[in-house]
Amino acid sequence: METVLLYILGVVVIVVGIAVSIGLHEVGHLVPAKLFGVRVSQYMIGFGPTLFSRRRGETEYGLKAIPLGGYISMAGMFPPAKEGEKARTATTGVMQSLVQDARTSSADAMVATDEATGAQTLIDEKRAFYRLPVHKRVIIMLGGPFMNLVIAVVLYAVLLCGFGLAQSSTTVGSVSKCVLPATSQQQECGTNSSPAPGLAAGLKPGDRIISMNSRPITSWAQATGIIRSSASKDLTIVVERDGSELTLTASPLLTERYVYDAQGAVSKDDSGASVTEQVGFLGIGSATEVVQQPITAVLPAVGDNISRVAHLILNLPQRMIDVVNAAFGPDERDPNGPISVVGVGRLAGEITSLNTIPIIERASALVGLVASLNVALMVFNLVPLMPLDGGHVAGALFEGIRRFLAKLFGRKDPGPVDTAKIIPLTFVVASLLIVMSAILIYADIVKPISIL
């Protein structure tokens, strides 16, 4: 029963974390919009039917039933139709009607309705979003992703500088009994298995490595590098055991090991086969310890996370194909692949219900999960496609470039870019996002990514 309650607690924590992140993302849009004088009629967390709302001044604040995002409704998101354009639009088919609807909605946004009396008041057109200078529109649209970046930096600071980061120490954590090649199908030592050089040399878990061949050891990576380059050579190892120094001699055995990339995954060749190399091997593993990091480690950690998310998005089509193959076939899910909010909730539940690790480590993992979610929200919203924030930014920048070139060559000001014309593309992108979300949710139900 306790495990179930802890699982539910983890799900609740992550749901609240997502809701707060979405809410602050929209605050990032709301604050500059109001500072620049744009009329904001709605601030909503979620989509679909409204569960709760309250009007403060000219803005309605509320919660909606589907917690998969949020939005603010600004007057004049799309410029009004040019003279004669309405007649042309009516003759170009169903998708063009979406353009006309967008223009009509934009025009209607310029009219405020008093809910008590039903009276309508014309809003000053200068308060329309499209009337703002390009740089102000860019600031408004980047405000949301910027807020997610701020949240991620703060949470990473708490995670790295407060909780600390588990990392390899110079203490031996495990000693293998035998040597098995990386490609071996055998999982346990057999009668013909070669004994591990570390065990034969007398190394034991708990030994702290002080030096190798008279070179002081300050990190496990340094020790590993020396071992890998010392195959079939005698290696003098000084360790601290029970408060005393002990000198041991080991001869790393030349054996086949996998090659790992910067992300810690096994490298693949052009044919998709795992890459191996012949290196020295002792058969010892490091013990981990939690070390608080300096504040200077925060931004590089956030940058590394941004890089991973950007790489995932750039390869999203192939990643989604892999998810489909796993969800509807025998393939396994990639633990580093995309997941839905359902998958994130499951991971959070598994983390909090793990009784084998201290509470402080579980709390740290949840903080890291919410931090990573904010990085994902920021990077994804910067994709230059409508209806994402990056799409609005791209439209504003295109308008600025077009006006600059017109002024440079002495041409007539072309006016605002009519982003309503790409409403059909927006519809397609939104539909693809819905389909991807449905596939990921299904995959996270039938074949979830698990930490257990």
C-alpha positions as CSV (number, residue, x, y, z in Angstrom):
1,M,0.0,0.0,0.0
2,E,2.8,2.4,0.8
3,T,4.4,1.7,-2.5
4,V,1.2,2.6,-4.3
5,L,0.8,5.8,-2.4
6,L,4.4,6.8,-3.2
7,Y,3.8,6.0,-6.8
8,I,0.7,8.3,-6.8
9,L,2.7,11.0,-5.0
10,G,5.4,10.9,-7.8
11,V,2.7,11.3,-10.5
12,V,1.0,14.2,-8.6
13,V,4.4,15.9,-8.2
14,I,5.2,15.7,-11.9
15,V,1.7,16.8,-12.9
16,V,2.0,19.9,-10.6
17,G,5.5,20.5,-12.0
18,I,4.2,20.4,-15.6
19,A,1.2,22.6,-14.8
20,V,3.4,25.2,-13.0
21,S,5.9,25.1,-15.9
22,I,3.2,25.7,-18.5
23,G,1.7,28.5,-16.3
24,L,5.0,30.3,-16.0
25,H,5.6,29.8,-19.7
26,E,2.4,31.7,-20.5
27,V,3.4,34.3,-17.9
28,G,6.5,34.8,-20.0
29,H,4.2,35.8,-22.8
30,L,1.6,37.7,-20.7
31,V,3.9,40.1,-18.9
32,P,5.7,41.7,-21.9
33,A,2.4,41.7,-23.9
34,K,0.7,43.8,-21.2
35,L,3.9,46.0,-20.8
36,F,3.7,46.7,-24.5
37,G,0.0,47.6,-24.3
38,V,-1.5,44.6,-26.1
39,R,-5.0,43.7,-25.1
40,V,-4.9,40.2,-23.6
41,S,-8.4,38.7,-23.3
42,Q,-7.5,35.3,-21.9
43,Y,-4.8,33.5,-20.0
44,M,-5.5,29.8,-19.9
45,I,-3.7,26.7,-18.7
46,G,-4.9,23.7,-20.7
47,F,-7.2,23.3,-23.6
48,G,-10.9,22.3,-24.1
49,P,-13.8,23.0,-21.8
50,T,-13.1,25.6,-19.0
51,L,-13.0,24.2,-15.5
52,F,-12.5,27.4,-13.7
53,S,-12.0,31.1,-14.7
54,R,-12.0,34.5,-13.1
55,R,-11.8,37.9,-14.8
56,R,-9.3,40.5,-13.6
57,G,-9.7,43.7,-15.5
58,E,-9.8,42.9,-19.2
59,T,-8.2,39.5,-18.9
60,E,-9.9,36.2,-18.1
61,Y,-7.7,33.8,-16.1
62,G,-8.6,30.1,-16.0
63,L,-7.9,26.4,-16.1
64,K,-9.2,24.1,-18.9
65,A,-9.8,20.3,-18.9
66,I,-7.0,19.0,-21.0
67,P,-3.6,19.9,-19.4
68,L,-1.5,19.5,-22.5
69,G,-0.4,23.1,-22.9
70,G,-1.7,26.7,-22.4
71,Y,-2.2,30.0,-24.2
72,I,-2.9,33.7,-24.0
73,S,-5.3,35.3,-26.4
74,M,-4.0,38.6,-27.7
75,A,-5.9,41.1,-29.8
76,G,-4.8,41.3,-33.4
77,M,-2.6,38.3,-33.7
78,F,-3.4,38.4,-37.4
79,P,-3.6,41.6,-39.5
80,P,-7.0,42.4,-41.0
81,A,-7.7,41.4,-44.6
82,K,-6.6,43.8,-47.3
83,E,-9.3,45.3,-49.5
84,G,-10.7,42.9,-52.0
85,E,-9.1,39.9,-50.3
86,K,-12.3,38.5,-48.8
87,A,-13.9,38.0,-52.1
88,R,-10.9,36.1,-53.4
89,T,-10.8,33.9,-50.3
90,A,-14.4,32.8,-50.7
91,T,-13.6,31.1,-54.0
92,T,-10.5,29.1,-53.1
93,G,-11.9,26.2,-51.1
94,V,-12.3,24.8,-47.6
95,M,-8.7,25.4,-46.4
96,Q,-8.8,29.0,-47.4
97,S,-11.9,29.4,-45.2
98,L,-9.6,28.8,-42.2
99,V,-7.7,31.9,-43.3
100,Q,-10.9,34.0,-43.4
101,D,-11.9,32.6,-39.9
102,A,-8.5,33.7,-38.5
103,R,-8.9,37.2,-39.9
104,T,-12.5,37.4,-38.6
105,S,-11.3,36.2,-35.1
106,S,-8.6,38.8,-35.2
107,A,-11.1,41.5,-36.1
108,D,-13.5,40.3,-33.4
109,A,-10.6,40.6,-30.9
110,M,-10.7,44.3,-31.4
111,V,-14.2,44.4,-29.8
112,A,-14.5,44.0,-26.0
113,T,-17.8,42.6,-24.7
114,D,-19.1,43.4,-21.2
115,E,-20.3,40.0,-19.9
116,A,-22.9,41.6,-17.5
117,T,-24.6,44.0,-20.0
118,G,-23.6,42.5,-23.3
119,A,-22.4,45.9,-24.5
120,Q,-19.6,46.0,-27.0
121,T,-16.8,48.5,-27.1
122,L,-14.3,49.1,-29.9
123,I,-10.7,48.5,-28.8
124,D,-8.0,50.9,-29.8
125,E,-6.4,49.2,-32.8
126,K,-3.0,50.4,-31.6
127,R,-3.3,47.7,-28.9
128,A,-3.3,45.0,-31.6
129,F,-0.4,42.6,-31.5
130,Y,0.4,42.9,-35.2
131,R,0.8,46.7,-34.8
132,L,3.8,46.3,-32.5
133,P,7.3,46.8,-33.8
134,V,9.0,43.5,-34.8
135,H,11.4,43.5,-31.8
136,K,8.5,43.8,-29.4
137,R,6.6,40.9,-31.0
138,V,9.8,38.8,-30.9
139,I,10.2,39.6,-27.2
140,I,6.6,38.6,-26.4
141,M,6.9,35.3,-28.3
142,L,10.3,34.4,-26.8
143,G,9.1,35.3,-23.3
144,G,7.6,31.8,-22.9
145,P,10.6,29.8,-23.9
146,F,12.8,32.2,-21.9
147,M,10.8,31.5,-18.8
148,N,11.3,27.7,-19.3
149,L,15.0,28.4,-19.6
150,V,15.0,30.3,-16.3
151,I,13.1,27.5,-14.6
152,A,15.6,24.9,-15.9
153,V,18.6,27.0,-14.8
154,V,17.1,27.4,-11.3
155,L,16.2,23.7,-11.0
156,Y,19.6,22.6,-12.3
157,A,21.3,24.9,-9.7
158,V,19.2,23.2,-7.0
159,L,20.0,19.8,-8.4
160,L,23.8,20.2,-8.9
161,C,24.7,22.7,-6.1
162,G,22.1,21.6,-3.6
163,F,21.5,17.9,-3.9
164,G,24.8,17.2,-5.7
165,L,25.6,14.8,-8.6
166,A,26.4,11.1,-8.3
167,Q,29.7,10.5,-10.0
168,S,32.5,7.9,-10.1
169,S,35.0,8.1,-7.2
170,T,38.5,6.7,-7.0
171,T,37.2,3.9,-4.7
172,V,36.8,0.4,-6.0
173,G,33.1,-0.6,-5.9
174,S,33.2,-4.0,-7.5
175,V,35.8,-6.6,-8.6
176,S,35.0,-9.1,-11.3
177,K,35.8,-12.8,-10.8
178,C,36.6,-13.5,-14.5
179,V,37.1,-11.9,-17.9
180,L,34.4,-12.1,-20.5
181,P,34.7,-10.4,-23.9
182,A,32.1,-7.7,-24.6
183,T,30.6,-9.7,-27.4
184,S,30.4,-12.9,-25.3
185,Q,26.9,-14.5,-24.9
186,Q,28.1,-16.0,-21.6
187,Q,26.8,-14.0,-18.6
188,E,28.5,-15.9,-15.8
189,C,32.0,-17.2,-15.1
190,G,32.7,-20.7,-16.3
191,T,35.4,-23.3,-15.6
192,N,37.4,-22.1,-18.6
193,S,37.0,-18.4,-18.0
194,S,40.2,-16.4,-17.4
195,P,40.4,-15.0,-13.9
196,A,40.2,-11.2,-13.7
197,P,43.6,-9.5,-13.2
198,G,42.2,-7.2,-10.5
199,L,41.0,-10.1,-8.3
200,A,44.3,-12.0,-8.9
201,A,46.2,-8.9,-7.8
202,G,44.3,-8.7,-4.5
203,L,42.1,-5.6,-5.2
204,K,38.9,-5.5,-3.0
205,P,35.8,-3.3,-2.9
206,G,36.4,-0.4,-0.7
207,D,40.1,0.1,-1.8
208,R,40.8,3.7,-2.6
209,I,43.3,4.0,-5.5
210,I,46.0,6.5,-4.6
211,S,48.4,6.0,-7.6
212,M,49.2,3.9,-10.6
213,N,52.8,3.5,-11.7
214,S,53.7,6.4,-9.4
215,R,51.1,8.7,-11.0
216,P,48.6,10.2,-8.5
217,I,45.0,9.2,-9.3
218,T,42.5,12.0,-8.9
219,S,39.6,10.6,-11.0
220,W,38.3,7.2,-12.0
221,A,38.5,8.2,-15.7
222,Q,42.2,8.8,-15.2
223,A,42.6,5.3,-13.7
224,T,40.6,3.7,-16.5
225,G,42.8,5.4,-19.1
226,I,45.9,4.0,-17.6
227,I,44.5,0.5,-17.3
228,R,43.2,0.5,-20.9
229,S,46.6,1.6,-22.3
230,S,48.6,-0.9,-20.1
231,A,47.6,-4.3,-21.6
232,S,50.0,-7.1,-20.7
233,K,52.2,-4.7,-18.7
234,D,52.8,-4.8,-15.0
235,L,50.9,-2.0,-13.2
236,T,52.0,-0.9,-9.7
237,I,48.9,0.2,-7.8
238,V,48.9,1.9,-4.4
239,V,45.6,1.7,-2.6
240,E,44.4,2.8,0.8
241,R,42.7,0.0,2.8
242,D,41.5,0.3,6.4
243,G,43.5,3.4,6.9
244,S,46.8,1.9,5.6
245,E,48.5,2.1,2.2
246,L,49.1,-1.1,0.3
247,T,51.1,-1.7,-2.9
248,L,49.7,-4.3,-5.4
249,T,50.9,-5.4,-8.8
250,A,48.4,-6.2,-11.6
251,S,48.8,-7.0,-15.3
252,P,45.8,-5.8,-17.3
253,L,44.6,-8.4,-19.8
254,L,44.0,-7.5,-23.4
255,T,40.3,-8.0,-24.1
256,E,37.5,-6.8,-26.3
257,R,35.4,-3.9,-24.9
258,Y,32.6,-1.8,-26.4
259,V,33.4,1.8,-27.6
260,Y,31.0,4.4,-26.1
261,D,30.1,7.8,-27.5
262,A,29.8,11.1,-25.6
263,Q,26.2,10.3,-24.5
264,G,27.3,7.0,-23.0
265,A,25.7,4.8,-25.7
266,V,27.5,2.1,-27.5
267,S,28.9,3.4,-30.8
268,K,27.7,1.9,-34.1
269,D,29.4,1.5,-37.4
270,D,27.8,2.1,-40.8
271,S,26.2,-1.3,-40.8
272,G,24.7,-0.7,-37.4
273,A,26.9,-3.1,-35.6
274,S,28.4,-2.3,-32.2
275,V,32.0,-1.0,-32.3
276,T,34.6,-2.8,-30.1
277,E,38.3,-2.3,-29.4
278,Q,41.1,-4.3,-27.8
279,V,42.2,-2.6,-24.6
280,G,43.6,-3.5,-21.2
281,F,41.2,-4.8,-18.6
282,L,41.5,-5.3,-14.8
283,G,37.9,-6.1,-14.0
284,I,37.2,-3.4,-11.4
285,G,34.4,-0.9,-11.2
286,S,34.2,2.3,-9.3
287,A,32.0,3.2,-6.3
288,T,29.8,6.3,-6.8
289,E,29.5,9.2,-4.5
290,V,27.3,12.3,-4.4
291,V,29.3,15.5,-4.9
292,Q,28.0,19.0,-4.8
293,Q,29.0,20.8,-7.9
294,P,30.1,24.4,-8.3
295,I,27.7,27.0,-9.6
296,T,29.8,27.1,-12.8
297,A,28.6,23.6,-13.7
298,V,25.0,24.7,-14.0
299,L,25.0,26.4,-17.4
300,P,27.1,23.7,-19.1
301,A,24.7,21.1,-17.8
302,V,21.7,23.0,-19.2
303,G,23.5,23.5,-22.5
304,D,24.2,19.8,-22.7
305,N,20.5,19.0,-22.1
306,I,19.5,21.6,-24.8
307,S,21.9,19.9,-27.2
308,R,20.4,16.4,-26.5
309,V,16.8,17.7,-27.0
310,A,17.7,19.5,-30.2
311,H,19.4,16.3,-31.5
312,L,16.2,14.4,-30.7
313,I,14.0,16.9,-32.4
314,L,16.2,16.9,-35.5
315,N,15.9,13.1,-35.7
316,L,12.2,13.0,-34.6
317,P,10.9,11.3,-37.8
318,Q,13.2,8.4,-37.3
319,R,12.7,8.4,-33.5
320,M,8.9,8.2,-34.1
321,I,9.3,5.3,-36.6
322,D,11.3,3.5,-33.9
323,V,8.5,4.2,-31.4
324,V,5.9,2.8,-33.8
325,N,8.0,-0.3,-34.4
326,A,8.3,-0.9,-30.7
327,A,4.6,-0.1,-29.9
328,F,3.2,-2.3,-32.6
329,G,6.0,-4.8,-33.0
330,P,8.6,-6.8,-31.1
331,D,11.3,-4.0,-31.0
332,E,12.3,-2.6,-27.6
333,R,11.8,1.1,-26.8
334,D,14.9,3.3,-26.9
335,P,15.3,4.6,-23.3
336,N,16.7,7.9,-24.7
337,G,13.8,8.3,-27.1
338,P,10.7,10.6,-26.9
339,I,8.0,9.9,-24.4
340,S,4.6,11.5,-23.6
341,V,3.3,13.0,-20.4
342,V,2.0,9.5,-19.5
343,G,5.5,8.2,-19.8
344,V,6.9,11.0,-17.7
345,G,4.2,10.3,-15.0
346,R,5.2,6.6,-15.0
347,L,8.8,7.4,-14.5
348,A,8.0,9.8,-11.7
349,G,5.9,7.2,-10.0
350,E,8.6,4.6,-10.3
351,I,11.2,7.0,-8.9
352,T,9.2,7.8,-5.7
353,S,8.2,4.2,-5.1
354,L,11.8,3.0,-5.2
355,N,12.4,2.0,-1.5
356,T,15.9,0.8,-2.3
357,I,17.3,4.4,-2.6
358,P,17.2,7.2,0.0
359,I,14.4,9.8,-0.2
360,I,16.9,12.6,-0.9
361,E,18.0,10.8,-4.1
362,R,14.4,10.3,-5.2
363,A,13.7,14.0,-4.6
364,S,16.8,14.9,-6.6
365,A,15.6,12.7,-9.5
366,L,12.2,14.4,-9.6
367,V,13.9,17.8,-9.6
368,G,16.0,16.7,-12.5
369,L,13.0,15.4,-14.4
370,V,11.1,18.7,-14.1
371,A,14.2,20.6,-15.1
372,S,14.6,18.4,-18.2
373,L,10.9,18.9,-19.1
374,N,11.4,22.7,-19.1
375,V,14.4,22.3,-21.4
376,A,12.2,20.2,-23.7
377,L,9.4,22.8,-23.6
378,M,11.8,25.6,-24.4
379,V,13.6,23.9,-27.3
380,F,10.4,22.4,-28.8
381,N,8.6,25.8,-28.7
382,L,11.5,27.4,-30.7
383,V,10.9,25.2,-33.7
384,P,10.0,27.8,-36.5
385,L,6.6,26.3,-37.3
386,M,3.2,27.7,-36.5
387,P,1.5,27.4,-34.0
388,L,4.6,27.1,-32.0
389,D,6.3,30.3,-30.6
390,G,9.1,29.8,-33.0
391,G,6.7,30.1,-35.9
392,H,5.5,33.5,-34.7
393,V,9.1,34.7,-34.2
394,A,10.0,33.5,-37.7
395,G,7.0,35.5,-39.2
396,A,8.0,38.6,-37.3
397,L,11.6,38.4,-38.4
398,F,10.6,37.8,-42.0
399,E,8.4,40.9,-41.8
400,G,11.3,42.9,-40.4
401,I,13.7,41.7,-43.2
402,R,11.1,42.4,-45.9
403,R,10.4,46.0,-44.6
404,F,14.1,46.6,-44.3
405,L,14.8,45.6,-47.9
406,A,11.9,47.7,-49.1
407,K,13.2,50.7,-47.3
408,L,16.8,50.0,-48.6
409,F,15.7,49.9,-52.2
410,G,13.2,52.8,-51.9
411,R,10.1,50.7,-52.3
412,K,6.7,51.0,-50.8
413,D,6.3,49.6,-47.3
414,P,4.8,46.1,-47.8
415,G,3.1,46.2,-44.5
416,P,2.7,43.4,-41.9
417,V,3.3,39.8,-42.9
418,D,-0.1,38.1,-43.2
419,T,0.6,35.0,-41.0
420,A,-3.1,34.1,-41.4
421,K,-2.3,32.8,-44.9
422,I,-0.3,29.9,-43.4
423,I,-3.2,28.8,-41.2
424,P,-3.6,25.6,-43.4
425,L,0.1,24.7,-42.6
426,T,-0.6,25.4,-39.0
427,F,-3.5,23.1,-39.1
428,V,-1.3,20.3,-40.6
429,V,1.4,20.9,-38.0
430,A,-1.1,20.8,-35.1
431,S,-2.6,17.6,-36.5
432,L,0.8,16.0,-36.7
433,L,1.5,17.0,-33.1
434,I,-1.8,15.4,-32.0
435,V,-1.0,12.2,-33.9
436,M,2.5,12.0,-32.4
437,S,1.1,12.6,-28.9
438,A,-1.4,9.8,-29.4
439,I,1.3,7.4,-30.6
440,L,3.6,8.2,-27.7
441,I,0.8,7.9,-25.2
442,Y,-0.1,4.5,-26.6
443,A,3.5,3.3,-26.6
444,D,3.9,4.5,-23.0
445,I,1.0,2.4,-22.0
446,V,1.7,-0.9,-23.9
447,K,5.5,-0.8,-23.9
448,P,6.7,1.9,-21.4
449,I,10.2,3.0,-20.7
450,S,11.0,1.9,-17.2
451,I,13.9,2.5,-14.7
452,L,13.1,-0.7,-12.8
